[in-house]
Amino acid sequence: LKFAEEYLVEKCEEHPEMQEKLEKTFALLAFDKPENSPFASLMELTHRQMVATDVNSAVLKALHKPAIPRIEALFRMMVWANQQLTRHDDAPEPPDALNKMFMEQ
């Protein structure tokens, strides 16, 4: 809480939209069982993953790096391309490019 008082309060003054999010997050500390609190959704895996992604992106941006690693971007493009190839109903047997690429190594 001391950290929040010393460092985060001034950030809320600069970014008022963050104040409600911080208040809900720190309110979890007031409950013996935060998973039963009105803010339990903040503890769900999907929310934690979203926060982790946002934090990682912010750190990478601060380091002047791409928001996602190039290998991840390449993999996402490959998955998208594979999905596009398999969507065409008129193709007799769409190739499974990803499986071929990884299995033939």
C-alpha positions in Angstrom: 0.0 0.0 0.0 2.9 2.3 0.7 4.1 1.9 -2.8 0.7 2.8 -4.2 0.5 5.9 -2.0 4.0 7.1 -2.9 4.2 6.2 -6.6 0.8 5.3 -8.1 -1.3 8.2 -6.7 0.6 10.7 -8.8 0.2 8.5 -11.9 -3.6 8.6 -11.3 -3.5 12.3 -11.4 -1.8 12.1 -14.8 -4.1 9.3 -16.0 -7.5 9.5 -14.2 -8.8 6.5 -16.0 -6.4 4.4 -14.1 -7.7 5.4 -10.7 -10.7 3.1 -10.7 -8.7 0.1 -11.9 -6.1 0.7 -9.1 -8.8 1.1 -6.5 -10.5 -2.2 -7.5 -7.1 -4.0 -7.6 -6.1 -2.8 -4.2 -9.6 -3.5 -2.8 -8.8 -7.2 -3.2 -6.4 -6.8 -0.3 -9.3 -6.0 2.0 -10.9 -9.4 1.6 -9.9 -12.6 3.4 -11.0 -14.5 0.3 -10.5 -12.1 -2.7 -11.9 -14.8 -5.0 -15.3 -14.3 -3.3 -15.1 -10.5 -3.5 -17.0 -8.2 -6.0 -13.7 -7.8 -7.8 -13.0 -11.5 -8.2 -12.9 -11.2 -12.0 -9.6 -9.4 -11.6 -8.1 -12.7 -10.4 -9.3 -14.8 -13.4 -6.7 -16.3 -15.6 -7.8 -14.5 -18.7 -7.6 -11.2 -17.0 -4.2 -11.9 -15.5 -2.9 -13.0 -19.0 -4.3 -9.8 -20.5 -2.5 -7.7 -17.8 0.7 -9.7 -18.3 0.6 -9.1 -22.1 0.0 -5.3 -21.5 2.9 -5.1 -19.1 5.2 -7.0 -21.4 4.2 -4.8 -24.3 4.9 -1.7 -22.2 8.3 -2.9 -21.1 9.2 -3.8 -24.7 8.0 -0.4 -25.9 10.1 1.4 -23.3 13.1 -0.6 -24.5 12.3 0.4 -28.1 11.6 -3.2 -29.1 8.6 -4.5 -31.0 5.5 -5.0 -28.9 5.7 -8.7 -29.7 8.8 -10.7 -30.5 9.4 -11.2 -34.3 9.3 -14.9 -33.9 5.8 -14.6 -32.4 4.7 -12.3 -35.2 6.0 -14.7 -37.8 4.2 -17.6 -36.1 0.9 -15.7 -36.0 1.3 -14.9 -39.7 2.0 -18.6 -40.4 -1.1 -19.6 -38.5 -3.2 -17.0 -40.3 -1.9 -18.1 -43.7 -2.6 -21.8 -42.8 -6.2 -20.9 -41.8 -6.7 -19.0 -45.1 -5.5 -22.0 -47.1 -7.8 -24.4 -45.2 -10.9 -22.2 -45.6 -11.2 -22.6 -49.3 -13.9 -25.2 -49.9 -13.0 -25.5 -53.5 -9.5 -26.8 -52.8 -9.4 -30.7 -53.0 -7.1 -31.1 -50.1 -5.7 -27.9 -48.6 -2.1 -28.3 -47.5 -1.3 -28.2 -43.8 1.6 -25.9 -44.2 2.5 -25.7 -40.5 2.5 -29.4 -40.0 4.6 -29.9 -43.1 7.1 -27.3 -42.0 7.6 -28.6 -38.5 7.4 -32.4 -39.3 9.8 -32.4 -42.2 12.6 -31.0 -40.1 
